């Protein structure tokens, strides 16, 4: 089953911290499907940050801060 772009955007809008539990609760998904969304967001997030307009507040700080990207989600299996 392909992942929904609308659901990916919904996750970014509504969840301050991304985790399989939060994704599962918000989208009413099983854990395995929630993990697929988490992995997709991990792959997409750096590209989304780079493609944001540079005139947004703090975009340079966020784009250059790899530690922020690493802490944008919680991996329960780590």
C-alpha positions in Angstrom: 0.0 0.0 0.0 1.5 3.3 -1.0 1.9 6.0 1.6 -0.4 9.1 1.4 1.3 12.4 0.9 -1.7 14.1 2.6 -1.1 11.9 5.7 2.6 12.7 5.7 1.8 16.5 5.7 -0.8 16.0 8.4 1.9 14.4 10.5 4.3 17.3 10.0 1.6 19.8 10.9 0.1 18.1 13.9 3.0 16.3 15.7 5.8 18.2 17.4 7.7 15.0 17.9 7.5 12.1 15.4 7.3 8.6 16.8 5.6 5.4 15.8 3.2 5.7 18.7 2.2 9.3 17.9 1.8 8.5 14.2 -0.3 5.4 15.0 -2.6 7.4 17.3 -3.1 10.3 15.0 -3.7 8.3 11.8 -5.3 5.2 13.5 -2.7 2.8 12.0 -1.1 -0.4 13.1 2.5 -0.1 14.4 4.0 -1.5 11.3 2.3 1.0 9.0 3.2 3.8 11.4 6.8 2.8 11.2 6.6 3.1 7.4 5.4 6.7 7.7 8.2 7.4 10.3 10.9 6.1 7.9 9.4 8.0 5.0 9.5 11.2 7.1 13.1 10.5 8.1 14.1 10.4 4.4 12.0 13.4 3.4 12.7 15.8 6.2 16.2 16.9 5.2 15.0 17.6 1.6 11.9 19.4 2.8 14.1 21.7 5.0 16.4 22.4 2.1 13.6 23.3 -0.3 11.9 25.8 2.1 12.2 29.4 1.1 15.2 31.1 2.6 13.3 34.1 3.8 11.4 32.2 6.5 12.5 32.9 10.0 15.2 30.7 11.3 15.4 28.6 8.2 19.1 28.9 8.0 19.5 27.8 11.6 17.3 24.8 11.1 18.8 23.8 7.7 22.3 23.9 9.1 21.5 22.2 12.3 21.8 18.4 11.7 21.4 17.7 15.4 17.8 19.2 15.1 17.1 16.8 12.3 18.3 13.9 14.4 16.0 14.9 17.3 12.9 15.6 15.2 11.7 12.1 15.8 12.0 9.4 18.4 13.0 5.9 17.4 11.6 3.5 20.0 13.9 0.8 18.7 17.2 2.7 19.1 
